[in-house]
Amino acid sequence: MKKLFVFVFVTLMSTSAFSTNENPAKEQIRTRIVELLGNPNFVLDKEVKTIVEFLINKNGEIVILNVNCDTEQVCHYVKNRLNYKLINKELTVKNHIYKMPLTINNSK
């Protein structure tokens, strides 16, 4: 019985050690995208929510696949600010399609 308890304890500890959702590459990508977008220099009537689909090419650059939004100005802004901008050349996760929700607020 004691061996069973030790086995279950070790199994639970090893499972919890590997079950974290932290992905440094995704966090690095998100941080860089927020940095590249900066603050828009236009005024919006309301908050705009969109989903940006992109991948990272072999050179470590963002390639925009789709910007799903209703406002043409926001779509154009996101594409111009992100497309073919360098994330990190040493990034190991490449040619993977990412979907990132994006909210742009009207900051006065």
Secondary structure, 3 states (H helix, E strand, C coil): CHHHHHHHHHHHHHHHHHCCCCCHHHHHHHHHHHHHHCCCCCCCCCCEEEEEEEEECCCCEEEEEEEECCCHHHHHHHHHHHCCCECCCCCCCCCCEEEEEEEECCCC
